[in-house]
């Protein structure tokens, strides 16, 4: 179970949607949070692919923190426990499952 960050993986929402389609990801959805919002520790039963579109967010994992900025990609293997803290300017992300 791992979490991986790929810096500057996309340039915009259209590029994220194209990446999802090319990888066979399902149900892309966009979400936003206010500065300082937090997500408690949890895990998913699927592979999560997420792109940061605006702002920033830090994902906290057992292997360390991963900060995402616009264009960055996060891959979370099924069962990878993580929490998150939204950056000072808020965040907008798009994610899908694989």
C-alpha positions as CSV (number, residue, x, y, z in Angstrom):
1,X,0.0,0.0,0.0
2,X,1.6,3.2,-1.2
3,X,1.0,6.8,-2.1
4,X,2.9,8.4,-5.0
5,X,3.1,12.0,-6.1
6,X,3.9,12.9,-9.7
7,X,4.8,16.6,-10.0
8,X,3.4,18.7,-12.9
9,X,1.6,15.7,-14.4
10,X,-1.2,17.8,-16.1
11,X,-1.8,21.4,-17.2
12,X,-5.6,21.7,-16.6
13,X,-8.9,19.9,-16.1
14,X,-9.1,18.8,-19.7
15,X,-5.7,17.1,-19.4
16,X,-6.8,15.4,-16.2
17,X,-10.0,14.1,-17.9
18,X,-7.9,12.8,-20.8
19,X,-5.5,11.0,-18.4
20,X,-8.5,9.4,-16.6
21,X,-10.0,8.2,-19.9
22,X,-6.6,6.8,-21.1
23,X,-6.2,4.8,-17.9
24,X,-9.8,3.5,-17.8
25,X,-10.6,5.5,-14.6
26,X,-14.2,5.8,-13.7
27,X,-16.5,8.5,-12.2
28,X,-14.3,11.6,-12.2
29,X,-15.5,14.3,-9.8
30,X,-14.3,17.7,-8.9
31,X,-14.3,19.0,-5.4
32,X,-13.0,22.0,-3.4
33,X,-12.2,22.9,0.2
34,X,-11.6,26.0,2.1
35,X,-8.2,26.9,3.6
36,X,-7.2,24.8,6.6
37,X,-10.0,22.2,6.1
38,X,-8.9,18.7,7.2
39,X,-9.8,15.1,6.3
40,X,-9.3,12.5,9.0
41,X,-7.3,9.3,8.5
42,X,-9.1,6.8,6.2
43,X,-8.6,4.4,3.3
44,X,-10.4,3.4,0.2
45,X,-11.0,0.0,-1.3
46,X,-10.0,1.2,-4.8
47,X,-7.0,2.8,-6.5
48,X,-7.5,6.6,-6.3
49,X,-6.1,8.9,-8.9
50,X,-6.2,12.6,-8.0
51,X,-5.0,15.8,-9.7
52,X,-4.7,19.2,-7.9
53,X,-6.2,21.8,-10.2
54,X,-5.8,24.9,-7.9
55,X,-4.4,25.8,-4.5
56,X,-2.6,23.1,-2.4
57,X,-3.2,20.1,-0.2
58,X,-1.0,17.9,1.9
59,X,-1.8,14.2,2.1
60,X,-0.5,12.6,5.3
61,X,0.5,8.9,5.0
62,X,2.5,6.4,7.0
63,X,5.4,7.0,4.6
64,X,5.4,10.8,5.0
65,X,3.6,13.9,3.8
66,X,3.0,14.6,0.1
67,X,2.2,18.2,-0.8
68,X,0.2,18.7,-4.1
69,X,0.1,22.0,-6.0
70,X,-1.6,22.7,-9.3
71,X,-0.8,20.1,-11.9
72,X,0.4,17.5,-9.4
73,X,-0.9,13.9,-9.4
74,X,-1.5,11.6,-6.4
75,X,-2.0,7.9,-6.7
76,X,-3.2,6.0,-3.7
77,X,-3.2,2.2,-3.8
78,X,-6.2,0.4,-2.3
79,X,-6.1,0.3,1.5
80,X,-3.5,3.1,1.8
81,X,-4.4,5.0,5.0
82,X,-4.2,8.8,4.6
83,X,-5.4,12.1,6.0
84,X,-5.2,15.5,4.4
85,X,-4.9,19.2,5.2
86,X,-5.9,21.9,2.8
87,X,-3.4,24.7,2.1
88,X,-3.7,28.4,2.9
89,X,-5.4,29.3,-0.4
90,X,-7.9,26.4,-0.4
91,X,-7.8,23.6,-3.0
92,X,-9.7,22.3,-6.0
93,X,-9.0,18.7,-7.1
94,X,-10.4,16.3,-9.6
95,X,-10.3,12.5,-8.8
96,X,-11.4,9.2,-10.2
97,X,-11.0,5.5,-9.3
98,X,-9.2,2.8,-11.2
